[in-house]
Amino acid sequence: MDSTPARRSQKEASGLGREIWSLLYRLFQASRPALMAICQQYELTPSQAFLLRYLEPHKPIAMNILADTLGCDASNITGLVDKLEARGFIERQPGRTDRRVKMIVVTEAGARFRKKLLNRLLEPPASLSALADEDKRMLRNILKRAVEAGMADFTSELTAPVPSVSDRTPGRAWRPRSVRHPRH
Protein backbone atom coordinates (compact mmCIF):
# COMPACT_ATOMS: atom_id res chain seq x y z
CA MET A 1 0.00 0.00 0.00
CA ASP A 2 1.42 3.34 -1.08
CA SER A 3 1.11 5.94 1.69
CA THR A 4 3.22 8.68 0.15
CA PRO A 5 2.06 12.27 0.78
CA ALA A 6 1.07 12.61 -2.89
CA ARG A 7 -1.09 9.46 -2.70
CA ARG A 8 -2.74 10.62 0.55
CA SER A 9 -3.39 14.05 -0.96
CA GLN A 10 -4.99 12.43 -4.01
CA LYS A 11 -7.23 10.29 -1.77
CA GLU A 12 -8.21 13.33 0.30
CA ALA A 13 -9.07 15.28 -2.85
CA SER A 14 -11.14 12.36 -4.11
CA GLY A 15 -12.92 12.11 -0.76
CA LEU A 16 -13.53 15.85 -0.73
CA GLY A 17 -14.93 15.69 -4.26
CA ARG A 18 -17.26 12.88 -3.24
CA GLU A 19 -18.40 14.84 -0.20
CA ILE A 20 -19.14 17.91 -2.33
CA TRP A 21 -21.02 15.83 -4.89
CA SER A 22 -22.96 14.11 -2.10
CA LEU A 23 -23.94 17.47 -0.61
CA LEU A 24 -25.07 18.79 -4.00
CA TYR A 25 -27.07 15.61 -4.55
CA ARG A 26 -28.72 15.98 -1.13
CA LEU A 27 -29.53 19.62 -1.90
CA PHE A 28 -31.17 18.60 -5.18
CA GLN A 29 -33.07 15.78 -3.49
CA ALA A 30 -34.32 18.18 -0.81
CA SER A 31 -35.66 20.46 -3.55
CA ARG A 32 -37.50 17.62 -5.33
CA PRO A 33 -40.85 18.22 -3.56
CA ALA A 34 -40.75 21.87 -4.69
CA LEU A 35 -39.98 20.76 -8.26
CA MET A 36 -42.87 18.30 -8.17
CA ALA A 37 -45.21 21.02 -6.87
CA ILE A 38 -44.17 23.38 -9.67
CA CYS A 39 -44.69 20.65 -12.26
CA GLN A 40 -48.11 19.91 -10.81
CA GLN A 41 -49.01 23.61 -10.80
CA TYR A 42 -48.13 23.84 -14.51
CA GLU A 43 -49.66 20.42 -15.30
CA LEU A 44 -46.35 18.97 -16.50
CA THR A 45 -44.40 15.85 -15.74
CA PRO A 46 -40.82 16.45 -14.59
CA SER A 47 -39.63 15.11 -17.97
CA GLN A 48 -41.82 17.60 -19.83
CA ALA A 49 -40.50 20.44 -17.65
CA PHE A 50 -36.92 19.27 -18.29
CA LEU A 51 -37.54 19.21 -22.04
CA LEU A 52 -39.08 22.69 -22.04
CA ARG A 53 -36.16 23.98 -20.00
CA TYR A 54 -33.72 22.49 -22.50
CA LEU A 55 -35.45 23.80 -25.65
CA GLU A 56 -34.67 27.38 -26.61
CA PRO A 57 -37.08 29.61 -28.52
CA HIS A 58 -36.00 30.38 -32.10
CA LYS A 59 -33.51 27.47 -32.08
CA PRO A 60 -35.06 24.47 -33.81
CA ILE A 61 -33.53 21.11 -32.94
CA ALA A 62 -33.92 17.76 -34.68
CA MET A 63 -35.79 15.17 -32.62
CA ASN A 64 -33.02 12.59 -33.05
CA ILE A 65 -30.37 15.08 -31.88
CA LEU A 66 -32.59 16.00 -28.93
CA ALA A 67 -32.94 12.32 -27.97
CA ASP A 68 -29.17 11.77 -28.23
CA THR A 69 -28.38 14.92 -26.26
CA LEU A 70 -30.82 14.02 -23.49
CA GLY A 71 -29.61 10.42 -23.49
CA CYS A 72 -32.97 8.78 -24.11
CA ASP A 73 -34.70 6.79 -26.81
CA ALA A 74 -36.37 8.64 -29.68
CA SER A 75 -39.68 6.99 -28.67
CA ASN A 76 -39.49 8.75 -25.27
CA ILE A 77 -38.96 12.10 -26.98
CA THR A 78 -41.90 11.40 -29.30
CA GLY A 79 -44.25 10.94 -26.34
CA LEU A 80 -43.02 14.10 -24.62
CA VAL A 81 -43.25 16.11 -27.84
CA ASP A 82 -46.77 14.79 -28.51
CA LYS A 83 -48.01 16.05 -25.15
CA LEU A 84 -46.28 19.44 -25.35
CA GLU A 85 -47.41 19.87 -28.96
CA ALA A 86 -51.02 19.12 -27.96
CA ARG A 87 -50.80 22.02 -25.50
CA GLY A 88 -49.44 24.33 -28.21
CA PHE A 89 -46.01 24.82 -26.62
CA ILE A 90 -43.93 23.24 -29.37
CA GLU A 91 -44.43 22.12 -32.94
CA ARG A 92 -42.81 19.75 -35.36
CA GLN A 93 -41.48 21.12 -38.62
CA PRO A 94 -39.78 19.32 -41.49
CA GLY A 95 -36.02 19.74 -41.70
CA ARG A 96 -34.76 22.30 -44.21
CA THR A 97 -32.45 19.90 -46.05
CA ASP A 98 -34.14 16.59 -45.26
CA ARG A 99 -37.91 16.59 -44.90
CA ARG A 100 -37.76 13.21 -43.13
CA VAL A 101 -36.03 14.88 -40.18
CA LYS A 102 -38.47 16.39 -37.72
CA MET A 103 -37.40 19.63 -36.11
CA ILE A 104 -38.85 20.76 -32.79
CA VAL A 105 -39.60 24.46 -32.44
CA VAL A 106 -40.91 26.34 -29.41
CA THR A 107 -44.06 28.28 -30.34
CA GLU A 108 -44.72 31.85 -29.19
CA ALA A 109 -47.19 30.50 -26.60
CA GLY A 110 -44.55 27.95 -25.59
CA ALA A 111 -41.91 30.67 -25.19
CA ARG A 112 -44.22 32.64 -22.87
CA PHE A 113 -45.10 29.50 -20.88
CA ARG A 114 -41.41 28.45 -20.74
CA LYS A 115 -40.43 31.88 -19.37
CA LYS A 116 -43.01 31.60 -16.55
CA LEU A 117 -41.94 28.02 -15.84
CA LEU A 118 -38.22 28.90 -15.72
CA ASN A 119 -38.91 31.84 -13.40
CA ARG A 120 -40.44 29.36 -10.96
CA LEU A 121 -37.97 26.51 -11.49
CA LEU A 122 -34.98 28.79 -10.99
CA GLU A 123 -36.20 30.29 -7.72
CA PRO A 124 -33.53 29.25 -5.23
CA PRO A 125 -34.54 27.11 -2.27
CA ALA A 126 -34.67 28.77 1.12
CA SER A 127 -31.43 27.03 2.14
CA LEU A 128 -29.53 28.93 -0.58
CA SER A 129 -31.41 32.19 -0.15
CA ALA A 130 -30.48 32.17 3.54
CA LEU A 131 -26.73 32.19 2.79
CA ALA A 132 -24.83 35.43 3.21
CA ASP A 133 -24.30 37.33 -0.05
CA GLU A 134 -20.54 36.73 0.06
CA ASP A 135 -21.11 32.99 0.47
CA LYS A 136 -23.53 33.02 -2.48
CA ARG A 137 -20.98 34.82 -4.65
CA MET A 138 -18.23 32.36 -3.72
CA LEU A 139 -20.49 29.36 -4.33
CA ARG A 140 -21.64 30.80 -7.66
CA ASN A 141 -18.07 31.40 -8.81
CA ILE A 142 -16.93 27.92 -7.81
CA LEU A 143 -19.91 26.23 -9.46
CA LYS A 144 -19.47 28.39 -12.57
CA ARG A 145 -15.88 27.15 -12.93
CA ALA A 146 -17.00 23.56 -12.42
CA VAL A 147 -19.75 23.93 -15.04
CA GLU A 148 -17.35 25.53 -17.52
CA ALA A 149 -14.85 22.70 -17.00
CA GLY A 150 -17.64 20.15 -17.42
CA MET A 151 -18.91 21.85 -20.58
CA ALA A 152 -15.39 21.80 -22.03
CA ASP A 153 -15.28 18.03 -21.42
CA PHE A 154 -18.79 17.63 -22.85
CA THR A 155 -17.96 19.68 -25.97
CA SER A 156 -14.73 17.79 -26.62
CA GLU A 157 -16.61 14.48 -26.45
CA LEU A 158 -19.30 15.75 -28.80
CA THR A 159 -16.69 16.81 -31.35
CA ALA A 160 -14.72 13.56 -31.07
CA PRO A 161 -15.03 11.24 -34.06
CA VAL A 162 -17.92 8.80 -33.85
CA PRO A 163 -16.60 5.21 -33.57
CA SER A 164 -17.09 2.98 -36.57
CA VAL A 165 -19.87 0.42 -36.47
CA SER A 166 -17.32 -2.30 -35.62
CA ASP A 167 -16.23 -0.34 -32.52
CA ARG A 168 -19.74 -0.07 -31.10
CA THR A 169 -21.32 -2.43 -28.61
CA PRO A 170 -23.84 -4.60 -30.48
CA GLY A 171 -27.43 -3.56 -29.87
CA ARG A 172 -26.59 -0.19 -28.31
CA ALA A 173 -26.71 3.18 -29.93
CA TRP A 174 -23.51 5.14 -29.58
CA ARG A 175 -23.58 8.34 -27.56
CA PRO A 176 -20.74 10.39 -26.14
CA ARG A 177 -19.97 9.18 -22.60
CA SER A 178 -21.04 12.46 -21.01
CA VAL A 179 -24.61 12.16 -22.27
CA ARG A 180 -25.16 8.54 -21.25
CA HIS A 181 -27.41 8.65 -18.25
CA PRO A 182 -30.52 6.89 -17.01
CA ARG A 183 -33.59 7.01 -19.19
CA HIS A 184 -36.09 9.81 -18.49
N, C-alpha and C positions, 0 to 999 in steps of 0.2 A: 504494500500500500504506500503510495507516494504522499508524503505529508509536507512537501516543500511549501514555503510561503506562497509561491505563485499558485500552486494547486489549491491551497486553502482559500486564497483570495477568489479564485475562479468558482469554487463551491459556494462561498458566501455570496458572490454576485448572482449566481444561479438561484440560490435560496431567496435572496432579496427580490429578484425578478418574479419568482413564483409567488412570493408574499404580495407583491404589488398587483400581480394579475389576479390573485385570489380576492384581494380587496375590491378591485374593480368589478369582478364578477359578482361579488356579494352586493355591491352598490347597484348594479344592474338588476339583480334578482329582487332587491328590495323595492325597486321602482316598477317592477312588473305589474302589481295591482293597479297602479296609476295608468300604465300603458293600456291595460285591459279596459279600464273605465273609459279612457279616451276613445278607444276603438269602439266600445259599445255605444258611447254618445254619438259617434259619427256613423254608426251602423256598418262597421268594417271589421273584417277579421284582422289579426295582427299581420298576416301575410299580405293582405290588400293594402294595409297602411304602409308596410315596408316597401311594396312596389311603388305606391304613389310617392313616397319619399324619395325613392331612387330616380324615378322619371323626372326629367326636366322639361318644362314648357319650351316649345319651339326647337326641341332637339329630338327629332324622330330616332327611334332605335329599332332595329330588326328584332323580331321575336326570338329568333334562334340565338342572336348575340345576347339578348337579355337573359335568356335561360342559362347560357354558358356563364355569363358574368355573375348571376345570382347562384350558380351552382346547383340548379335543379333541372328536372326533365322539362322538355318543351310542353308536354301534356299538362304539367302543373301551371305553367305560365298561361296556357290557353284557358284554363278554368278561371284563373284570376282575372285575365283580360276580359273574358266573357262577362263576368259580374261587374267589373268597373265600366265596361262599355255600355252595359244595360242601364247604368245610372248616368250615362252621358259624360263621364269624366275623361275617358280616353276613346280613341277610335283607331281602327285598323285602316291602313292605306297601303296600296301596292307600292313596292319598291320602285325607284326611278329607273334603274337599269335592268331589273329582273322582276317582272310582275308577280312571279311566284313567291317572292319574299314579302312577308307581311311586316310593315313598319307600324310601330305603336307611337301615337302622337297624343299628347295631352290636349284636350279641348280647352276652350276659354272657360267654360264652366268648371272643368277639372282643375285648371290653374287657380281659379278663385278658391275652390274647395281645398286644394292642396296647400295653399297659403294659410288658410284657417287651421287646417290640420297640423301643419308644421309649427305654427305659432304655439299650439297646445303641446305637441310632442316635445318641443325643445324648451319648454319651461323647466328650469332646473328643480330637482327635488329639494325639499326643505333642508336636507342635510348639507347640500352644497350652498344653498342660499345663506345658510347660517355662518359659513366660513368668513373670516375677516377678508377684506378686499385684497390685502397683500397676499394672503394664502391663495385666493382665487386666481390672482395674476400668476403666481408661481406655478400653480397646478396647470393653468391654461398653457403656459409657455412650455412646460415639460411635456404635456400631452400633445401639444402641437408638434414638437420635435419628434416624438414617437410616431405620430401619424405620418409626418413627412418621410421619416425613414421607412415606415411600412409601405407607403405609397411608392417610394423609389423601388423597393423590392417587388411590389406588385406590378409596377410598370415594366421592370426588366423581365419579369416572367412572361408578361403578355407579349412582349416584343421578341422573346426567344423563339427560335424556329420550332414549328410543330413537328413532333417526332413522326417518322414514317409509319405507315400502317404496321409494318413488321415489328416496330418498337413498342407498340401499344399493347396493353393487356387485353386479351380476347374478351369480347362482350362488354367492354367499358368504353364509354366515350372519353376522349382525352380532354382534359382541362388543365390549365396551369395550376400548380400545386396550391397557390394562394387562394384560389376560388373554389377549391374542393371543400365543401362543408356539408353538414347534414341537410337533408332535404327539407324544404319549407312546406 
